[in-house]
């Protein structure tokens, strides 16, 4: 087989390759996080881990705001216009400009709304460094590489940079007085990845910044607004628990929840690359058979993994976190259903509903889940109290409610699942 044939064969398997690269990029990030958290627990203790967890959850809310749903709206647009580099440059510049505006607003919100409520300089530094870290992560043009299905181009080097940042945690974090170095090292790693990715985008891909109009920035922001609302609703579900526990029950409870949630985050990161790579593919080809294959062949493996973690939670957590890991066993088991419902939620969300012309229902379903979460949190506050038991159970109930909503919508519109023409045209009467 000559080089040309090898390249053509590679392009035929671009979906599989893109999925694998997303797995490596996503899973390496959380795997490195697991490794460092085990060290942090032994060096810092449960309470400071809880403080760092609350700071991270707060920064995650800022990241959702800065990202503003561009990962979905811009990815789909780039997938459709991948051959027009001038248009790609316009989209890149418009999205990055919008993100810089949101970044400035986030910095102001942290300075005037969050910092005055913090206890000491260490906490201020931790919250500030986490914000810098998520700003660096948000400015990564990963929507460009996902839309172009070129994740292999940046994965290895980005992972290497993050691994270096993780090593720095082991070098710099030596006791409770240095706990704020954890987000600082993460920010350093994200900055390194940011510098490399833009170099590759400009020099190797041939896409760069260009002059755009205010109207271009506004249009990109407006088109991503529906996805932002969905992401913002999801952010409430996944991040408010740690913040509430830190404020109401204290840092120790927040630390217990943070450690359990870290394992669930690993599970999510092991599943999301499938949906992330399916989304641009489905928007272009609308091949619903691949969704069926994902559910038939990937989901059983995930269920087996969830069962394994449930049964062997105690030895796994003790090995990972040390003696304090036994305190995390019960909350982790209560949150295992989140991982069980997560994969079908991913593949039946934007990849399936988006390709059916029903993306708005993917957004609405997350809003519905948020309503369930807020009602449940209110009920827990007045009847049972806010603690890790009630919030872990509520997380599982929320994830199930989103899945049930999406299944009902797909079943009610199952006629849209019929085979599409090879051109990817949408049959008459369907939404684009």
Secondary structure in CASP SS format (residue, H / E / C, confidence):
PFRMAT SS
TARGET T0000
AUTHOR 0000-0000-0000
METHOD secondary structure of the structure
MODEL  1
X C 1.00
X C 1.00
X H 1.00
X H 1.00
X H 1.00
X H 1.00
X H 1.00
X H 1.00
X H 1.00
X H 1.00
X H 1.00
X H 1.00
X C 1.00
X H 1.00
X H 1.00
X H 1.00
X H 1.00
X H 1.00
X H 1.00
X H 1.00
X H 1.00
X H 1.00
X H 1.00
X H 1.00
X H 1.00
X H 1.00
X H 1.00
X H 1.00
X H 1.00
X H 1.00
X H 1.00
X H 1.00
X H 1.00
X H 1.00
X H 1.00
X H 1.00
X H 1.00
X H 1.00
X H 1.00
X H 1.00
X H 1.00
X H 1.00
X H 1.00
X H 1.00
X C 1.00
X H 1.00
X H 1.00
X H 1.00
X H 1.00
X H 1.00
X H 1.00
X H 1.00
X H 1.00
X H 1.00
X H 1.00
X H 1.00
X H 1.00
X H 1.00
X H 1.00
X H 1.00
X H 1.00
X H 1.00
X H 1.00
X H 1.00
X H 1.00
X H 1.00
X H 1.00
X C 1.00
X C 1.00
X H 1.00
X H 1.00
X H 1.00
X H 1.00
X H 1.00
X H 1.00
X H 1.00
X H 1.00
X H 1.00
X H 1.00
X H 1.00
X C 1.00
X C 1.00
X C 1.00
X C 1.00
X H 1.00
X H 1.00
X H 1.00
X H 1.00
X H 1.00
X H 1.00
X H 1.00
X H 1.00
X H 1.00
X H 1.00
X H 1.00
X H 1.00
X H 1.00
X H 1.00
X H 1.00
X H 1.00
X H 1.00
X H 1.00
X H 1.00
X H 1.00
X H 1.00
X H 1.00
X H 1.00
X H 1.00
X H 1.00
X H 1.00
X H 1.00
X H 1.00
X H 1.00
X H 1.00
X H 1.00
X H 1.00
X H 1.00
X C 1.00
X C 1.00
X C 1.00
X H 1.00
X H 1.00
X H 1.00
X H 1.00
X H 1.00
X H 1.00
X H 1.00
X H 1.00
X H 1.00
X H 1.00
X H 1.00
X H 1.00
X H 1.00
X H 1.00
X H 1.00
X H 1.00
X H 1.00
X H 1.00
X C 1.00
X C 1.00
X C 1.00
X H 1.00
X H 1.00
X H 1.00
X H 1.00
X H 1.00
X H 1.00
X H 1.00
X C 1.00
X C 1.00
X C 1.00
X H 1.00
X H 1.00
X H 1.00
X H 1.00
X H 1.00
X H 1.00
X H 1.00
X H 1.00
X H 1.00
X H 1.00
X H 1.00
X H 1.00
X H 1.00
X H 1.00
X H 1.00
X H 1.00
X H 1.00
X H 1.00
X H 1.00
X H 1.00
X H 1.00
X C 1.00
X C 1.00
X C 1.00
X H 1.00
X H 1.00
X H 1.00
X C 1.00
X C 1.00
X H 1.00
X H 1.00
X H 1.00
X H 1.00
X H 1.00
X H 1.00
X H 1.00
X H 1.00
X H 1.00
X H 1.00
X H 1.00
X H 1.00
X H 1.00
X H 1.00
X H 1.00
X H 1.00
X H 1.00
X H 1.00
X H 1.00
X H 1.00
X H 1.00
X H 1.00
X H 1.00
X H 1.00
X H 1.00
X C 1.00
X C 1.00
X C 1.00
X C 1.00
X C 1.00
X C 1.00
X C 1.00
X C 1.00
X H 1.00
X H 1.00
X H 1.00
X H 1.00
X H 1.00
X H 1.00
X H 1.00
X H 1.00
X H 1.00
X H 1.00
X H 1.00
X H 1.00
X H 1.00
X H 1.00
X H 1.00
X H 1.00
X H 1.00
X H 1.00
X H 1.00
X H 1.00
X H 1.00
X H 1.00
X H 1.00
X H 1.00
X H 1.00
X H 1.00
X H 1.00
X H 1.00
X H 1.00
X H 1.00
X H 1.00
X H 1.00
X H 1.00
X H 1.00
X H 1.00
X C 1.00
X C 1.00
X H 1.00
X H 1.00
X H 1.00
X H 1.00
X H 1.00
X H 1.00
X H 1.00
X H 1.00
X H 1.00
X H 1.00
X H 1.00
X H 1.00
X H 1.00
X H 1.00
X H 1.00
X H 1.00
X H 1.00
X H 1.00
X H 1.00
X H 1.00
X H 1.00
X H 1.00
X H 1.00
X H 1.00
X H 1.00
X H 1.00
X H 1.00
X H 1.00
X H 1.00
X H 1.00
X H 1.00
X H 1.00
X H 1.00
X H 1.00
X H 1.00
X C 1.00
X C 1.00
X C 1.00
X H 1.00
X H 1.00
X H 1.00
X H 1.00
X H 1.00
X H 1.00
X H 1.00
X H 1.00
X H 1.00
X H 1.00
X H 1.00
X H 1.00
X H 1.00
X H 1.00
X H 1.00
X H 1.00
X H 1.00
X H 1.00
X H 1.00
X H 1.00
X H 1.00
X H 1.00
X H 1.00
X C 1.00
X H 1.00
X H 1.00
X H 1.00
X H 1.00
X H 1.00
X H 1.00
X H 1.00
X H 1.00
X H 1.00
X C 1.00
X H 1.00
X H 1.00
X H 1.00
X H 1.00
X H 1.00
X H 1.00
X H 1.00
X H 1.00
X H 1.00
X H 1.00
X H 1.00
X H 1.00
X H 1.00
X H 1.00
X H 1.00
X H 1.00
X H 1.00
X H 1.00
X H 1.00
X H 1.00
X H 1.00
X H 1.00
X H 1.00
X H 1.00
X H 1.00
X H 1.00
X H 1.00
X H 1.00
X H 1.00
X H 1.00
X H 1.00
X H 1.00
X H 1.00
X C 1.00
X C 1.00
X C 1.00
X H 1.00
X H 1.00
X H 1.00
X H 1.00
X H 1.00
X H 1.00
X H 1.00
X H 1.00
X H 1.00
X H 1.00
X H 1.00
X H 1.00
X H 1.00
X H 1.00
X H 1.00
X H 1.00
X H 1.00
X H 1.00
X H 1.00
X H 1.00
X H 1.00
X H 1.00
X H 1.00
X H 1.00
X H 1.00
X H 1.00
X C 1.00
X C 1.00
X C 1.00
X H 1.00
X H 1.00
X H 1.00
X H 1.00
X H 1.00
X H 1.00
X H 1.00
X H 1.00
X H 1.00
X H 1.00
X H 1.00
X H 1.00
X H 1.00
X H 1.00
X H 1.00
X H 1.00
X H 1.00
X H 1.00
X H 1.00
X H 1.00
X H 1.00
X H 1.00
X H 1.00
X H 1.00
X H 1.00
X C 1.00
X H 1.00
X H 1.00
X H 1.00
X H 1.00
X C 1.00
X C 1.00
X C 1.00
X C 1.00
X C 1.00
X C 1.00
X C 1.00
X C 1.00
X C 1.00
X C 1.00
X C 1.00
X C 1.00
X C 1.00
X C 1.00
X C 1.00
END
